Amino acid sequence: MHPLFSDARKLPIYLAAWLLAGACMALLLVLTGLAGWSRALLFALPVALVYGFVAMSAYYVCRAFPYPRRWPAVFAAFVGAPLFSAFTWIAMCQAWNETGRAFGDAGIIAMPPSATTMLFAAGFCLYLLSVLAHDVLIAFDSVQAAAQREAESRVLARDAELQLLRTQINPHFLFNSLNSISALTSIDPKAAREMTIALAQFFRRTLSLSEAEKIPLSEEAGLCENFLAIEKNRFGRKLGSAVRIDDEARSCLLPPMTLQPLVENAIKHGIRHLDDGGAVTVEAIVRDGWLHIAVENPAPPAASPSPGNGLGLRNIRERLAVLYGDRARISWKLADQRFLVEIALPAEREESSSR
């Protein structure tokens, strides 16, 4: 289908352009003394409007001879088709002019040979302009289609990368949790059994959430509290926790399994190595349209803020880059034997993200 018929807004503009061309041709007829204004408009406007539909065939000519064009194609598109259409145009003009005889007149306008030549040249040039305009239209549509294909490719690549990162996170967490259960079996079998049940419940809860691209912070915080409960079976009083999330921040969205690897790193690389243990602190607030999350824990003197502390920090950094680009950031630092990870995300909610 011609693109002008597929968009109801373009066709009136196209026809208005041809009516303007008809008005210009009427002016030329008046200036050359071939007709007065009333007859010139009566002659030029209808034939220009009909010729506008004829000129739509230039779209199919351009599609039949796409770029890059060889010389035969160039001749067909820019000479052959305009010549054929110019003869059609002359036939239309003469037929319409002859209708004046039905009213006992010699015709709507005078048609000496010079007028026929002038009209032929006008028909040739108008169709040639139509060919050029349709060339531009096809090129613009091709650029838009290429941009859409590129955007779709980026989305597919992003989804594939996210899926890969998710498959890295879940086995990583399961591996560490099973190590914890294995350590408990020799010192507290009852606690190992309770932790196994808690772990099964945890994974049952995360199965549906892990398929979502983003979840509310309240659900992610619930997962962290569940994870901390599992780890407390192993560490006992050595492990403390404090989860402080503002009410406004609870409904904000973030990628699933974002906080859990941070809490896991805090225990694995910090509290586990301290004789007196310590507390993992999770805080979240919304400020100036941004969701700010902080996870802090005490660290041994030899601790390093390197991202090599497990897959957690690296995966979170990559996932945020894929989902948010440069609109999100994560940073970490070690100071005064405290390890702090801070995340800043756009404060999105389910209502705004669904629009």
One Martini backbone bead per residue (centre of mass of N, CA, C, O) as a GRO file, in nm:
protein
  355
    1MET     BB    1   0.099   0.035   0.019
    2HIS     BB    2   0.065   0.351   0.018
    3PRO     BB    3   0.172   0.570   0.262
    4LEU     BB    4  -0.067   0.781   0.228
    5PHE     BB    5  -0.295   0.556   0.302
    6SER     BB    6  -0.174   0.475   0.598
    7ASP     BB    7  -0.203   0.800   0.651
    8ALA     BB    8  -0.447   1.032   0.715
    9ARG     BB    9  -0.255   1.294   0.746
   10LYS     BB   10  -0.101   1.299   0.460
   11LEU     BB   11  -0.310   1.327   0.230
   12PRO     BB   12  -0.413   1.623   0.266
   13ILE     BB   13  -0.131   1.748   0.225
   14TYR     BB   14  -0.081   1.641  -0.058
   15LEU     BB   15  -0.334   1.771  -0.194
   16ALA     BB   16  -0.262   2.063  -0.117
   17ALA     BB   17  -0.004   2.072  -0.289
   18TRP     BB   18  -0.156   2.031  -0.563
   19LEU     BB   19  -0.333   2.280  -0.541
   20LEU     BB   20  -0.095   2.474  -0.543
   21ALA     BB   21   0.006   2.388  -0.822
   22GLY     BB   22  -0.257   2.474  -0.966
   23ALA     BB   23  -0.237   2.775  -0.890
   24CYS     BB   24   0.031   2.824  -1.038
   25MET     BB   25  -0.076   2.744  -1.318
   26ALA     BB   26  -0.294   2.962  -1.329
   27LEU     BB   27  -0.098   3.198  -1.318
   28LEU     BB   28   0.046   3.126  -1.583
   29LEU     BB   29  -0.207   3.156  -1.762
   30VAL     BB   30  -0.254   3.454  -1.699
   31LEU     BB   31   0.030   3.568  -1.781
   32THR     BB   32  -0.006   3.441  -2.087
   33GLY     BB   33  -0.321   3.489  -2.178
   34LEU     BB   34  -0.512   3.216  -2.177
   35ALA     BB   35  -0.662   3.326  -1.908
   36GLY     BB   36  -0.855   3.380  -1.661
   37TRP     BB   37  -0.901   3.319  -1.339
   38SER     BB   38  -1.153   3.140  -1.349
   39ARG     BB   39  -1.057   2.949  -1.583
   40ALA     BB   40  -0.783   2.872  -1.472
   41LEU     BB   41  -0.891   2.733  -1.215
   42LEU     BB   42  -1.092   2.539  -1.355
   43PHE     BB   43  -0.856   2.393  -1.504
   44ALA     BB   44  -0.614   2.337  -1.292
   45LEU     BB   45  -0.724   2.204  -1.030
   46PRO     BB   46  -0.839   1.930  -1.130
   47VAL     BB   47  -0.584   1.824  -1.284
   48ALA     BB   48  -0.393   1.840  -1.042
   49LEU     BB   49  -0.545   1.646  -0.856
   50VAL     BB   50  -0.538   1.398  -1.045
   51TYR     BB   51  -0.225   1.401  -1.091
   52GLY     BB   52  -0.156   1.332  -0.799
   53PHE     BB   53  -0.240   1.031  -0.829
   54VAL     BB   54  -0.050   0.964  -1.060
   55ALA     BB   55   0.218   1.046  -0.900
   56MET     BB   56   0.212   0.800  -0.699
   57SER     BB   57   0.366   0.601  -0.893
   58ALA     BB   58   0.656   0.686  -0.804
   59TYR     BB   59   0.682   0.488  -0.571
   60TYR     BB   60   0.700   0.227  -0.753
   61VAL     BB   61   0.939   0.316  -0.916
   62CYS     BB   62   1.139   0.341  -0.675
   63ARG     BB   63   1.101   0.042  -0.581
   64ALA     BB   64   1.196  -0.086  -0.859
   65PHE     BB   65   1.455   0.140  -0.833
   66PRO     BB   66   1.684   0.106  -0.629
   67TYR     BB   67   1.937   0.165  -0.439
   68PRO     BB   68   2.162   0.133  -0.650
   69ARG     BB   69   2.176   0.283  -0.973
   70ARG     BB   70   2.161   0.232  -1.290
   71TRP     BB   71   2.127   0.379  -1.588
   72PRO     BB   72   1.858   0.247  -1.674
   73ALA     BB   73   1.714   0.321  -1.406
   74VAL     BB   74   1.753   0.626  -1.423
   75PHE     BB   75   1.601   0.665  -1.688
   76ALA     BB   76   1.329   0.542  -1.598
   77ALA     BB   77   1.280   0.732  -1.346
   78PHE     BB   78   1.378   1.037  -1.483
   79VAL     BB   79   1.238   0.993  -1.786
   80GLY     BB   80   1.029   0.779  -1.865
   81ALA     BB   81   0.806   0.830  -1.653
   82PRO     BB   82   0.767   1.139  -1.702
   83LEU     BB   83   0.691   1.115  -2.002
   84PHE     BB   84   0.442   0.938  -1.974
   85SER     BB   85   0.295   1.133  -1.776
   86ALA     BB   86   0.289   1.382  -1.962
   87PHE     BB   87   0.099   1.256  -2.172
   88THR     BB   88  -0.129   1.208  -1.972
   89TRP     BB   89  -0.161   1.505  -1.893
   90ILE     BB   90  -0.238   1.613  -2.173
   91ALA     BB   91  -0.489   1.440  -2.206
   92MET     BB   92  -0.635   1.557  -1.961
   93CYS     BB   93  -0.636   1.854  -2.045
   94GLN     BB   94  -0.789   1.818  -2.314
   95ALA     BB   95  -1.038   1.679  -2.200
   96TRP     BB   96  -1.118   1.908  -2.002
   97ASN     BB   97  -1.130   2.138  -2.213
   98GLU     BB   98  -1.360   2.001  -2.391
   99THR     BB   99  -1.599   2.046  -2.187
  100GLY     BB  100  -1.664   2.338  -2.286
  101ARG     BB  101  -1.830   2.253  -2.540
  102ALA     BB  102  -2.092   2.165  -2.384
  103PHE     BB  103  -2.135   2.501  -2.338
  104GLY     BB  104  -2.067   2.649  -2.616
  105ASP     BB  105  -1.753   2.636  -2.629
  106ALA     BB  106  -1.403   2.630  -2.706
  107GLY     BB  107  -1.320   2.628  -2.403
  108ILE     BB  108  -1.167   2.702  -2.117
  109ILE     BB  109  -0.904   2.734  -2.286
  110ALA     BB  110  -0.644   2.816  -2.462
  111MET     BB  111  -0.474   2.576  -2.717
  112PRO     BB  112  -0.198   2.623  -2.818
  113PRO     BB  113   0.107   2.492  -2.882
  114SER     BB  114   0.245   2.649  -2.650
  115ALA     BB  115   0.059   2.536  -2.426
  116THR     BB  116   0.125   2.238  -2.466
  117THR     BB  117   0.426   2.263  -2.406
  118MET     BB  118   0.398   2.384  -2.124
  119LEU     BB  119   0.229   2.148  -2.002
  120PHE     BB  120   0.432   1.924  -2.057
  121ALA     BB  121   0.660   2.042  -1.883
  122ALA     BB  122   0.496   2.047  -1.621
  123GLY     BB  123   0.438   1.742  -1.605
  124PHE     BB  124   0.732   1.649  -1.598
  125CYS     BB  125   0.826   1.810  -1.345
  126LEU     BB  126   0.616   1.706  -1.142
  127TYR     BB  127   0.700   1.405  -1.159
  128LEU     BB  128   0.996   1.443  -1.088
  129LEU     BB  129   0.936   1.554  -0.805
  130SER     BB  130   0.792   1.297  -0.712
  131VAL     BB  131   1.035   1.110  -0.732
  132LEU     BB  132   1.213   1.263  -0.531
  133ALA     BB  133   1.015   1.254  -0.290
  134HIS     BB  134   0.997   0.940  -0.278
  135ASP     BB  135   1.289   0.891  -0.225
  136VAL     BB  136   1.292   1.033   0.048
  137LEU     BB  137   1.070   0.864   0.181
  138ILE     BB  138   1.213   0.587   0.156
  139ALA     BB  139   1.467   0.667   0.310
  140PHE     BB  140   1.325   0.741   0.576
  141ASP     BB  141   1.191   0.463   0.623
  142SER     BB  142   1.459   0.306   0.631
  143VAL     BB  143   1.578   0.449   0.876
  144GLN     BB  144   1.349   0.379   1.072
  145ALA     BB  145   1.368   0.070   1.041
  146ALA     BB  146   1.663   0.047   1.133
  147ALA     BB  147   1.617   0.172   1.415
  148GLN     BB  148   1.412  -0.041   1.508
  149ARG     BB  149   1.596  -0.287   1.476
  150GLU     BB  150   1.811  -0.185   1.672
  151ALA     BB  151   1.629  -0.165   1.919
  152GLU     BB  152   1.543  -0.462   1.922
  153SER     BB  153   1.830  -0.573   1.952
  154ARG     BB  154   1.890  -0.436   2.223
  155VAL     BB  155   1.665  -0.574   2.380
  156LEU     BB  156   1.754  -0.866   2.329
  157ALA     BB  157   2.037  -0.831   2.448
  158ARG     BB  158   1.947  -0.743   2.728
  159ASP     BB  159   1.781  -0.996   2.799
  160ALA     BB  160   2.014  -1.196   2.766
  161GLU     BB  161   2.199  -1.067   2.980
  162LEU     BB  162   2.008  -1.089   3.220
  163GLN     BB  163   1.974  -1.394   3.211
  164LEU     BB  164   2.272  -1.458   3.259
  165LEU     BB  165   2.297  -1.311   3.533
  166ARG     BB  166   2.083  -1.479   3.680
  167THR     BB  167   2.229  -1.757   3.644
  168GLN     BB  168   2.465  -1.659   3.827
  169ILE     BB  169   2.325  -1.589   4.096
  170ASN     BB  170   2.168  -1.841   4.193
  171PRO     BB  171   2.408  -2.046   4.212
  172HIS     BB  172   2.576  -1.873   4.401
  173PHE     BB  173   2.380  -1.873   4.640
  174LEU     BB  174   2.345  -2.179   4.665
  175PHE     BB  175   2.639  -2.249   4.720
  176ASN     BB  176   2.668  -2.085   4.986
  177SER     BB  177   2.430  -2.215   5.139
  178LEU     BB  178   2.534  -2.509   5.129
  179ASN     BB  179   2.790  -2.449   5.288
  180SER     BB  180   2.642  -2.369   5.546
  181ILE     BB  181   2.497  -2.637   5.590
  182SER     BB  182   2.751  -2.813   5.596
  183ALA     BB  183   2.869  -2.676   5.852
  184LEU     BB  184   2.617  -2.750   6.043
  185THR     BB  185   2.603  -3.068   6.045
  186SER     BB  186   2.850  -3.098   6.265
  187ILE     BB  187   2.720  -2.890   6.504
  188ASP     BB  188   2.390  -2.851   6.394
  189PRO     BB  189   2.147  -3.038   6.269
  190LYS     BB  190   1.891  -2.877   6.334
  191ALA     BB  191   1.980  -2.614   6.197
  192ALA     BB  192   2.022  -2.743   5.918
  193ARG     BB  193   1.726  -2.819   5.877
  194GLU     BB  194   1.607  -2.535   5.907
  195MET     BB  195   1.775  -2.412   5.675
  196THR     BB  196   1.668  -2.591   5.449
  197ILE     BB  197   1.375  -2.498   5.471
  198ALA     BB  198   1.432  -2.197   5.437
  199LEU     BB  199   1.563  -2.224   5.157
  200ALA     BB  200   1.318  -2.340   5.011
  201GLN     BB  201   1.135  -2.096   5.068
  202PHE     BB  202   1.310  -1.886   4.932
  203PHE     BB  203   1.305  -2.009   4.640
  204ARG     BB  204   1.000  -2.006   4.612
  205ARG     BB  205   0.983  -1.691   4.628
  206THR     BB  206   1.197  -1.624   4.383
  207LEU     BB  207   1.087  -1.746   4.121
  208SER     BB  208   0.885  -1.518   4.036
  209LEU     BB  209   1.072  -1.264   4.074
  210SER     BB  210   1.312  -1.341   3.870
  211GLU     BB  211   1.127  -1.283   3.605
  212ALA     BB  212   1.145  -1.000   3.672
  213GLU     BB  213   1.279  -0.692   3.609
  214LYS     BB  214   1.098  -0.559   3.840
  215ILE     BB  215   1.068  -0.467   4.190
  216PRO     BB  216   0.977  -0.395   4.484
  217LEU     BB  217   1.149  -0.311   4.765
  218SER     BB  218   0.979  -0.468   4.969
  219GLU     BB  219   1.040  -0.750   4.846
  220GLU     BB  220   1.348  -0.736   4.863
  221ALA     BB  221   1.356  -0.698   5.170
  222GLY     BB  222   1.222  -0.967   5.236
  223LEU     BB  223   1.450  -1.142   5.121
  224CYS     BB  224   1.672  -1.038   5.311
  225GLU     BB  225   1.538  -1.126   5.574
  226ASN     BB  226   1.534  -1.424   5.499
  227PHE     BB  227   1.839  -1.453   5.462
  228LEU     BB  228   1.918  -1.365   5.750
  229ALA     BB  229   1.770  -1.595   5.890
  230ILE     BB  230   1.946  -1.815   5.770
  231GLU     BB  231   2.228  -1.706   5.877
  232LYS     BB  232   2.152  -1.707   6.185
  233ASN     BB  233   2.168  -2.018   6.214
  234ARG     BB  234   2.484  -2.002   6.200
  235PHE     BB  235   2.581  -1.732   6.375
  236GLY     BB  236   2.382  -1.603   6.549
  237ARG     BB  237   2.487  -1.345   6.756
  238LYS     BB  238   2.703  -1.249   6.545
  239LEU     BB  239   2.439  -1.169   6.384
  240GLY     BB  240   2.319  -0.865   6.268
  241SER     BB  241   2.030  -0.637   6.201
  242ALA     BB  242   1.920  -0.350   5.978
  243VAL     BB  243   1.604  -0.240   5.840
  244ARG     BB  244   1.572   0.083   5.668
  245ILE     BB  245   1.260   0.192   5.522
  246ASP     BB  246   1.094   0.405   5.363
  247ASP     BB  247   0.777   0.441   5.258
  248GLU     BB  248   0.847   0.574   4.979
  249ALA     BB  249   1.057   0.335   4.895
  250ARG     BB  250   0.886   0.064   4.883
  251SER     BB  251   0.755   0.125   4.578
  252CYS     BB  252   1.011   0.101   4.447
  253LEU     BB  253   1.207   0.007   4.175
  254LEU     BB  254   1.400  -0.301   4.116
  255PRO     BB  255   1.611  -0.533   4.069
  256PRO     BB  256   1.632  -0.841   4.131
  257MET     BB  257   1.881  -0.932   4.334
  258THR     BB  258   2.037  -0.672   4.471
  259LEU     BB  259   2.065  -0.694   4.790
  260GLN     BB  260   2.149  -0.986   4.858
  261PRO     BB  261   2.451  -0.979   4.762
  262LEU     BB  262   2.530  -0.759   4.967
  263VAL     BB  263   2.463  -0.913   5.223
  264GLU     BB  264   2.642  -1.154   5.159
  265ASN     BB  265   2.911  -0.996   5.149
  266ALA     BB  266   2.898  -0.882   5.436
  267ILE     BB  267   2.929  -1.166   5.563
  268LYS     BB  268   3.163  -1.308   5.404
  269HIS     BB  269   3.379  -1.038   5.410
  270GLY     BB  270   3.318  -0.955   5.720
  271ILE     BB  271   3.170  -1.087   5.975
  272ARG     BB  272   3.306  -1.372   5.961
  273HIS     BB  273   3.605  -1.231   6.040
  274LEU     BB  274   3.474  -1.163   6.318
  275ASP     BB  275   3.471  -1.234   6.646
  276ASP     BB  276   3.214  -1.030   6.720
  277GLY     BB  277   3.100  -0.936   6.476
  278GLY     BB  278   2.783  -0.797   6.344
  279ALA     BB  279   2.605  -0.552   6.150
  280VAL     BB  280   2.359  -0.523   5.904
  281THR     BB  281   2.290  -0.233   5.701
  282VAL     BB  282   1.971  -0.119   5.568
  283GLU     BB  283   1.908   0.160   5.347
  284ALA     BB  284   1.618   0.373   5.237
  285ILE     BB  285   1.565   0.652   5.011
  286VAL     BB  286   1.395   0.950   4.895
  287ARG     BB  287   1.564   1.193   4.667
  288ASP     BB  288   1.500   1.388   4.409
  289GLY     BB  289   1.397   1.121   4.238
  290TRP     BB  290   1.577   0.921   4.419
  291LEU     BB  291   1.713   0.606   4.493
  292HIS     BB  292   1.863   0.530   4.810
  293ILE     BB  293   2.117   0.285   4.881
  294ALA     BB  294   2.244   0.119   5.184
  295VAL     BB  295   2.530  -0.097   5.268
  296GLU     BB  296   2.650  -0.195   5.595
  297ASN     BB  297   2.972  -0.307   5.741
  298PRO     BB  298   3.188  -0.465   5.913
  299ALA     BB  299   3.554  -0.483   5.889
  300PRO     BB  300   3.841  -0.601   5.848
  301PRO     BB  301   4.153  -0.468   5.823
  302ALA     BB  302   4.214  -0.653   5.543
  303ALA     BB  303   4.013  -0.533   5.377
  304SER     BB  304   3.869  -0.503   5.040
  305PRO     BB  305   3.708  -0.297   4.782
  306SER     BB  306   3.695  -0.514   4.584
  307PRO     BB  307   3.503  -0.660   4.317
  308GLY     BB  308   3.611  -0.963   4.392
  309ASN     BB  309   3.373  -1.000   4.604
  310GLY     BB  310   3.247  -1.175   4.416
  311LEU     BB  311   2.953  -1.143   4.210
  312GLY     BB  312   2.775  -0.917   4.320
  313LEU     BB  313   2.896  -0.639   4.230
  314ARG     BB  314   2.930  -0.704   3.929
  315ASN     BB  315   2.635  -0.775   3.863
  316ILE     BB  316   2.505  -0.512   3.951
  317ARG     BB  317   2.660  -0.323   3.764
  318GLU     BB  318   2.566  -0.461   3.498
  319ARG     BB  319   2.259  -0.442   3.538
  320LEU     BB  320   2.240  -0.135   3.564
  321ALA     BB  321   2.362  -0.072   3.285
  322VAL     BB  322   2.145  -0.218   3.118
  323LEU     BB  323   1.879  -0.076   3.243
  324TYR     BB  324   2.004   0.251   3.286
  325GLY     BB  325   2.284   0.318   3.235
  326ASP     BB  326   2.363   0.653   3.341
  327ARG     BB  327   2.113   0.655   3.571
  328ALA     BB  328   2.313   0.473   3.737
  329ARG     BB  329   2.477   0.383   4.057
  330ILE     BB  330   2.780   0.236   4.201
  331SER     BB  331   2.939   0.225   4.528
  332TRP     BB  332   3.256   0.173   4.716
  333LYS     BB  333   3.389   0.157   5.062
  334LEU     BB  334   3.674   0.187   5.292
  335ALA     BB  335   3.616   0.298   5.638
  336ASP     BB  336   3.685   0.244   5.951
  337GLN     BB  337   3.602  -0.058   5.925
  338ARG     BB  338   3.388   0.017   5.685
  339PHE     BB  339   3.152  -0.115   5.459
  340LEU     BB  340   3.026   0.065   5.163
  341VAL     BB  341   2.719   0.057   4.976
  342GLU     BB  342   2.601   0.252   4.693
  343ILE     BB  343   2.275   0.334   4.551
  344ALA     BB  344   2.143   0.490   4.243
  345LEU     BB  345   1.804   0.550   4.140
  346PRO     BB  346   1.532   0.581   3.984
  347ALA     BB  347   1.208   0.670   4.103
  348GLU     BB  348   1.023   0.402   4.042
  349ARG     BB  349   0.690   0.299   3.957
  350GLU     BB  350   0.432   0.115   3.852
  351GLU     BB  351   0.265   0.346   3.732
  352SER     BB  352   0.501   0.481   3.557
  353SER     BB  353   0.611   0.214   3.406
  354SER     BB  354   0.321   0.151   3.252
  355ARG     BB  355   0.318   0.408   3.047
   0.00000   0.00000   0.00000
